[in-house]
Amino acid sequence: MLLTPYRETLALPKVMSVLAVATLARIPIAAGAVVLTLHVVTGLGMKYGAAGLVGAASTIGGSIGAPVIGRLIDRRGLRPVLALTTVAEVVYWLVAQSLPYWALLPVALVGGFLALPAFSVARQAIAALTPESHRLPGFALDSMTTELSFMAGPALGVLIATTAGARVAMVVLAAGILLSGVGLWLLNPPTRAAHEAPVSAGERIARREWLKPRFVAVLAVTMAATLVLAGTDVSVVAVLRASGELGWTGLVMSLWALFSLLGGFAYGLVRSGLPALALLAPMALLTIPVGLGGSHWWLLAVLLIPAGALCAPTITASSDAISRMIPAAARGEAMGLHNSALTVGVALGGPLAGLAIDTWGPKWGFTAVGAVGVLVALLVLPAELRRRSTPAAAVSTVEPAPGPGIEPAVVPADAAAGTSGPGGGAAAR
């Protein structure tokens, strides 16, 4: 039946619990940026540029910290890292609401560095809990629930900040982070599959074994995807404001998120996934002409359908690719780098679109970010073509299945000859 992949995936032990707890845990995290902005503007009386600097400090800290925190999970296990980051982020939000602006900047950097890793932990857990045959619908569910968190988080943050005050909202965020961290700690989702060496085994994988061109290409595609998304976000607001239809912004944004949800749902039903590059390229290309619909909100929403429907599938495909190509002992750090790529793309997309809008006009925001996405796709394309041109004869051995419900791993010929590749059979697919 149509929904069988999702039913089977959700029936796997702990998968539904991980998705439910991760969705709730991401809501206060998703609200953080808008609450911080409102605090700086309304609470401290600064301008939006100053708020942007605080947001940039938090983003930079998060981008640097995500792979470091992931590496700690690989080395020390999940619960000690959850305890550290939960306490650190709760203290950050409680302290930040009382700081002057000059002190808030460095504190935001540290707070971002030690942020609760709810996003990457959920993806690690899905990779550990699902066999390869169910990993794609698993990551599709993760992507869709992330969309739900980002639909709810900022809206709740704005509601609390505009009714009770930004400082109250920051305290509420601290309470939300505390509950999220405790929930993840109690659930303690596995970061290694049953057939993989546990953290206690002390297995170490050198970065040179997995930090290779194909992995870097996936990170580039991931960054480009969120760059396009963040730039589209800013451009929608600019275009609707210029046409005098700013009041329709919420509806257009909601429809855009709905298109992404539906696209992610459909992609999770695909038997064999597509490379993230094959999804990024059309998404970026289809973003370029969206600005042509700026004179009518409904036309803008219609033009957003094709690109919007490819948003969640692109992120899903990148998560799925990384889970298959990275050894379990390095999965935390790799997922941390993936999270950093997502964050950096978001951080770059808004300013890039804003620059194009200020220079040439609102509709050019879509053109600028779409063009950058296409450019990244073209730069990554040769590496993808080289990988796919490898003769099928290069696959020579099939290992026995490591456990019940787990697909056998296909081992490339060079691994069978003694040169082990970074991702084993999963990377060869």
VMD Tcl script that draws the C-alpha trace (Angstrom):
set ca {
  {0.00 0.00 0.00}
  {1.00 3.63 -0.48}
  {1.80 4.36 3.18}
  {3.52 1.05 3.88}
  {7.08 2.52 4.05}
  {5.99 4.98 6.73}
  {3.98 2.41 8.68}
  {6.91 -0.01 8.71}
  {9.38 2.71 9.70}
  {7.22 4.02 12.54}
  {6.71 0.44 13.76}
  {10.45 0.03 14.34}
  {11.43 0.23 18.04}
  {11.89 3.78 19.38}
  {11.51 5.53 15.99}
  {8.15 7.11 16.84}
  {9.41 8.17 20.29}
  {12.54 9.77 18.80}
  {10.50 11.73 16.25}
  {7.98 12.90 18.85}
  {10.58 14.02 21.41}
  {12.82 15.60 18.76}
  {9.89 17.56 17.29}
  {9.01 19.02 20.68}
  {12.68 19.65 21.51}
  {13.19 21.62 18.31}
  {10.32 24.06 18.98}
  {12.16 26.23 21.57}
  {15.33 26.04 19.46}
  {13.42 27.24 16.39}
  {12.00 30.13 18.42}
  {15.42 31.27 19.62}
  {16.43 33.50 16.71}
  {13.24 35.57 16.58}
  {13.09 35.94 20.38}
  {16.72 37.09 20.47}
  {16.01 39.62 17.70}
  {12.96 41.01 19.51}
  {14.92 41.23 22.77}
  {17.68 43.30 21.19}
  {15.24 45.58 19.34}
  {12.50 46.03 21.92}
  {14.22 45.15 25.19}
  {17.60 46.81 24.62}
  {16.35 49.52 22.25}
  {18.90 48.71 19.53}
  {18.42 48.59 15.75}
  {17.88 45.51 13.60}
  {21.50 45.63 12.42}
  {22.65 45.18 16.02}
  {20.18 42.31 16.42}
  {21.61 40.77 13.28}
  {25.12 40.84 14.77}
  {23.91 38.95 17.85}
  {22.17 36.43 15.62}
  {25.34 36.09 13.54}
  {27.40 35.46 16.70}
  {25.01 32.71 17.76}
  {25.07 31.21 14.26}
  {28.87 31.24 14.08}
  {29.07 29.59 17.49}
  {26.59 26.92 16.43}
  {28.41 26.25 13.15}
  {31.72 25.74 14.94}
  {30.22 23.86 17.86}
  {28.02 21.33 16.03}
  {30.87 19.06 14.77}
  {32.72 19.42 18.09}
  {29.62 18.34 20.03}
  {29.09 15.53 17.50}
  {32.64 14.32 18.03}
  {32.04 14.31 21.79}
  {28.99 12.10 21.24}
  {31.14 9.73 19.16}
  {33.76 9.59 21.93}
  {31.79 9.91 25.18}
  {28.24 8.87 24.36}
  {25.00 10.80 24.22}
  {23.93 11.36 27.82}
  {27.04 13.26 29.06}
  {26.78 15.59 26.05}
  {23.06 16.15 26.60}
  {23.72 17.02 30.25}
  {26.47 19.49 29.28}
  {24.56 21.24 26.50}
  {21.23 21.36 28.35}
  {22.76 23.03 31.41}
  {24.85 25.37 29.24}
  {21.92 26.52 27.09}
  {19.55 26.97 30.03}
  {22.16 29.13 31.76}
  {22.69 31.04 28.51}
  {19.03 32.03 28.10}
  {18.63 32.91 31.79}
  {21.77 35.07 31.79}
  {21.33 36.60 28.32}
  {18.03 38.30 29.16}
  {19.74 40.49 31.78}
  {22.95 41.37 29.90}
  {23.82 44.68 28.23}
  {24.38 44.55 24.47}
  {28.20 44.59 24.60}
  {28.20 41.50 26.84}
  {25.45 39.72 24.91}
  {27.57 39.41 21.75}
  {30.30 37.09 23.16}
  {27.79 35.22 25.33}
  {25.67 34.51 22.24}
  {28.75 33.05 20.55}
  {29.35 30.67 23.46}
  {25.64 29.88 23.74}
  {25.53 28.91 20.08}
  {28.62 26.74 20.47}
  {27.08 24.76 23.33}
  {23.55 24.54 21.87}
  {21.47 21.43 22.52}
  {22.11 19.13 19.50}
  {18.49 18.08 19.02}
  {18.66 18.16 15.22}
  {21.79 16.07 14.71}
  {20.91 13.66 17.55}
  {17.58 12.85 15.89}
  {19.32 12.11 12.57}
  {21.95 9.95 14.27}
  {19.22 8.01 16.04}
  {17.28 7.45 12.81}
  {20.43 6.16 11.12}
  {20.98 3.77 14.05}
  {17.37 2.60 14.40}
  {16.48 1.99 10.76}
  {17.84 -0.55 8.27}
  {18.89 0.93 4.95}
  {15.59 -0.12 3.35}
  {13.70 2.18 5.76}
  {16.20 4.98 6.19}
  {14.80 7.18 3.43}
  {11.25 7.32 4.89}
  {12.86 7.76 8.32}
  {14.74 10.87 7.23}
  {11.68 12.10 5.34}
  {9.69 11.92 8.59}
  {12.50 13.78 10.35}
  {12.45 16.50 7.69}
  {8.66 16.87 7.88}
  {8.63 17.08 11.67}
  {11.40 19.68 11.49}
  {9.11 21.75 9.25}
  {6.38 21.46 11.89}
  {8.79 22.64 14.60}
  {9.76 25.68 12.56}
  {6.13 26.47 11.84}
  {5.28 26.40 15.56}
  {8.47 27.72 17.23}
  {8.85 31.23 15.79}
  {5.09 31.85 15.99}
  {5.03 30.93 19.68}
  {8.17 32.96 20.32}
  {6.67 36.08 18.73}
  {3.39 35.57 20.61}
  {5.08 35.37 24.01}
  {7.56 38.18 23.27}
  {4.87 40.59 22.05}
  {2.42 39.86 24.87}
  {4.55 39.19 27.96}
  {7.83 40.74 26.81}
  {11.03 39.46 25.21}
  {12.72 38.79 28.55}
  {9.85 36.60 29.68}
  {10.08 34.79 26.34}
  {13.79 34.10 26.97}
  {12.99 32.60 30.37}
  {10.28 30.47 28.77}
  {12.86 29.32 26.20}
  {15.19 28.31 29.04}
  {12.38 26.21 30.53}
  {11.63 24.69 27.11}
  {15.29 23.78 26.56}
  {15.43 22.20 30.02}
  {12.40 20.03 29.28}
  {13.80 19.15 25.86}
  {17.18 18.12 27.22}
  {15.64 16.08 30.04}
  {13.28 14.40 27.55}
  {16.15 13.41 25.23}
  {18.25 12.28 28.22}
  {15.46 10.04 29.52}
  {14.74 8.64 26.05}
  {18.48 8.13 25.42}
  {18.08 7.22 21.72}
  {20.84 5.00 20.34}
  {23.50 6.62 18.15}
  {24.85 3.26 16.96}
  {22.92 0.36 15.45}
  {22.82 -2.98 17.26}
  {25.37 -4.51 14.84}
  {27.76 -1.53 15.13}
  {30.52 -1.20 17.72}
  {29.20 0.67 20.79}
  {30.77 3.91 22.02}
  {32.27 1.98 24.95}
  {34.39 -0.03 22.48}
  {36.49 3.09 21.91}
  {36.63 2.70 18.13}
  {38.39 5.64 16.45}
  {38.14 6.59 12.80}
  {40.64 9.09 11.37}
  {39.04 11.99 9.52}
  {41.02 11.22 6.38}
  {39.08 7.94 6.16}
  {35.72 9.68 5.69}
  {36.26 13.41 5.11}
  {36.54 12.95 1.36}
  {35.40 14.87 -1.75}
  {32.01 13.15 -1.96}
  {31.20 14.07 1.64}
  {32.32 17.66 1.06}
  {30.11 17.75 -2.07}
  {27.07 16.70 -0.01}
  {27.85 19.45 2.50}
  {28.10 22.00 -0.33}
  {24.72 20.90 -1.70}
  {23.21 21.08 1.80}
  {24.56 24.59 2.35}
  {23.31 25.73 -1.07}
  {19.84 24.31 -0.36}
  {19.36 26.26 2.88}
  {20.92 29.35 1.27}
  {18.16 29.22 -1.36}
  {15.51 28.67 1.32}
  {16.67 31.53 3.54}
  {16.98 33.87 0.58}
  {13.51 32.92 -0.61}
  {12.15 33.70 2.85}
  {13.52 37.26 2.74}
  {12.53 37.76 -0.89}
  {8.90 36.77 -0.28}
  {8.60 39.47 2.38}
  {10.27 42.07 0.15}
  {8.14 41.30 -2.91}
  {4.85 41.35 -0.99}
  {5.80 44.56 0.78}
  {6.64 46.23 -2.53}
  {3.28 45.22 -4.01}
  {1.33 46.40 -0.97}
  {0.27 42.87 0.00}
  {2.43 42.42 3.10}
  {-0.62 41.22 5.03}
  {-0.62 38.02 2.97}
  {2.93 37.10 4.02}
  {1.87 34.64 6.71}
  {-0.42 32.75 4.37}
  {2.16 32.58 1.58}
  {4.80 31.34 4.01}
  {2.43 28.73 5.40}
  {1.58 27.49 1.90}
  {5.28 27.34 1.06}
  {5.90 25.20 4.17}
  {2.93 23.01 3.20}
  {4.39 22.46 -0.29}
  {7.64 21.36 1.36}
  {5.81 19.00 3.72}
  {3.92 17.38 0.84}
  {7.12 17.08 -1.18}
  {8.92 15.46 1.73}
  {6.02 13.06 2.26}
  {6.04 12.02 -1.41}
  {9.82 11.63 -1.46}
  {9.75 9.30 1.53}
  {7.60 6.90 -0.51}
  {10.19 6.61 -3.29}
  {11.72 3.14 -3.33}
  {15.19 4.36 -4.28}
  {16.20 7.90 -3.40}
  {17.84 10.47 -5.65}
  {21.18 12.21 -5.10}
  {20.77 15.49 -3.23}
  {22.35 17.23 -6.23}
  {19.54 16.01 -8.51}
  {17.04 17.73 -6.21}
  {19.02 20.91 -5.50}
  {19.53 21.81 -9.16}
  {15.82 22.00 -10.13}
  {14.92 23.59 -6.78}
  {17.44 26.40 -7.34}
  {16.52 26.79 -11.02}
  {12.80 26.97 -10.26}
  {13.42 29.60 -7.56}
  {14.84 32.11 -10.05}
  {11.50 33.06 -11.75}
  {9.40 33.13 -8.55}
  {9.74 36.91 -8.29}
  {7.70 37.31 -11.47}
  {4.59 36.59 -9.41}
  {5.21 39.44 -6.98}
  {2.29 41.57 -8.16}
  {-0.25 39.07 -6.74}
  {0.17 37.05 -3.55}
  {-1.70 34.06 -4.97}
  {0.48 33.99 -8.07}
  {3.59 34.14 -5.90}
  {2.26 31.18 -3.89}
  {1.62 29.21 -7.09}
  {5.12 29.89 -8.42}
  {6.56 28.68 -5.10}
  {4.95 25.24 -5.47}
  {7.63 23.44 -7.57}
  {10.64 24.79 -5.69}
  {8.88 24.46 -2.34}
  {8.00 20.82 -3.01}
  {11.72 20.07 -3.42}
  {12.84 21.70 -0.14}
  {12.29 18.83 2.29}
  {13.36 16.13 -0.23}
  {16.71 17.88 -0.76}
  {17.49 17.98 2.96}
  {16.24 14.40 3.35}
  {18.48 13.20 0.53}
  {21.54 14.88 2.03}
  {20.92 13.34 5.48}
  {20.35 9.93 3.92}
  {23.54 10.16 1.85}
  {25.66 11.05 4.88}
  {24.19 8.25 6.99}
  {25.17 5.75 4.30}
  {28.69 6.96 3.55}
  {30.02 7.64 7.07}
  {31.27 4.95 9.49}
  {29.26 4.71 12.70}
  {32.21 5.80 14.86}
  {32.34 9.16 13.04}
  {28.62 9.66 12.46}
  {28.17 12.22 15.22}
  {30.88 14.52 13.90}
  {29.64 14.06 10.33}
  {26.06 14.90 11.28}
  {27.42 17.89 13.19}
  {29.14 19.11 10.03}
  {25.88 18.54 8.15}
  {24.10 20.69 10.73}
  {26.80 23.35 10.31}
  {26.25 23.33 6.54}
  {22.52 23.86 7.12}
  {23.25 26.74 9.49}
  {25.84 28.44 7.28}
  {23.46 28.30 4.31}
  {20.72 29.99 6.33}
  {23.18 32.63 7.55}
  {24.35 33.45 4.00}
  {21.01 33.27 2.18}
  {19.31 36.19 3.90}
  {22.12 38.75 3.44}
  {22.68 37.65 -0.17}
  {19.01 38.10 -1.04}
  {18.93 41.37 0.88}
  {21.90 42.73 -1.07}
  {20.26 41.82 -4.40}
  {16.95 43.35 -3.28}
  {18.59 46.62 -2.18}
  {20.62 46.84 -5.41}
  {18.20 45.74 -8.13}
  {14.76 45.34 -6.59}
  {12.65 42.77 -4.68}
  {12.28 40.11 -7.39}
  {16.05 39.89 -7.81}
  {16.38 38.28 -4.38}
  {14.97 35.06 -5.83}
  {17.26 35.34 -8.84}
  {20.40 35.82 -6.74}
  {19.94 32.87 -4.40}
  {18.62 30.61 -7.16}
  {21.64 31.44 -9.32}
  {24.04 30.63 -6.48}
  {22.26 27.30 -5.97}
  {22.61 26.48 -9.67}
  {26.29 27.48 -9.58}
  {26.99 25.16 -6.64}
  {25.16 22.34 -8.44}
  {27.34 22.87 -11.53}
  {30.51 22.87 -9.42}
  {29.53 19.62 -7.69}
  {28.27 17.92 -10.87}
  {31.68 16.68 -12.17}
  {32.38 14.84 -8.89}
  {28.93 13.21 -9.00}
  {29.39 12.17 -12.64}
  {32.83 10.69 -11.89}
  {31.38 8.67 -9.02}
  {28.49 7.37 -11.12}
  {30.78 6.50 -14.03}
  {32.52 3.86 -11.89}
  {31.90 0.49 -13.64}
  {29.33 -1.78 -12.04}
  {32.03 -4.48 -12.09}
  {33.77 -2.60 -9.31}
  {31.30 -4.22 -6.92}
  {32.59 -7.68 -6.18}
  {31.49 -8.89 -2.78}
  {28.34 -8.98 -0.70}
  {28.84 -9.41 3.02}
  {26.38 -11.42 5.09}
  {23.65 -9.38 6.70}
  {24.89 -8.06 10.05}
  {21.62 -8.63 11.82}
  {17.91 -9.29 11.35}
  {16.15 -6.64 9.29}
  {19.40 -5.12 8.07}
  {20.22 -5.20 4.39}
  {23.50 -6.82 3.33}
  {26.31 -4.38 2.70}
  {27.84 -4.21 -0.73}
  {31.62 -3.95 -0.60}
  {33.54 -2.24 -3.42}
  {36.34 -4.14 -5.11}
  {39.03 -1.93 -3.63}
  {37.74 -2.70 -0.13}
  {37.73 -6.42 -0.89}
  {41.33 -6.05 -2.00}
  {42.31 -4.50 1.32}
  {41.68 -0.76 0.87}
  {38.66 0.04 2.96}
  {36.49 2.93 1.81}
  {34.90 5.39 4.21}
  {31.34 4.25 3.88}
  {31.52 0.56 3.13}
  {28.66 -0.76 1.02}
  {26.38 2.16 1.77}
  {28.77 4.61 0.15}
  {28.93 2.52 -3.00}
  {25.21 2.97 -3.67}
}
mol new
graphics top color blue
foreach p $ca { graphics top sphere $p radius 0.5 }
foreach p [lrange $ca 0 end-1] q [lrange $ca 1 end] { graphics top cylinder $p $q radius 0.2 }
display resetview
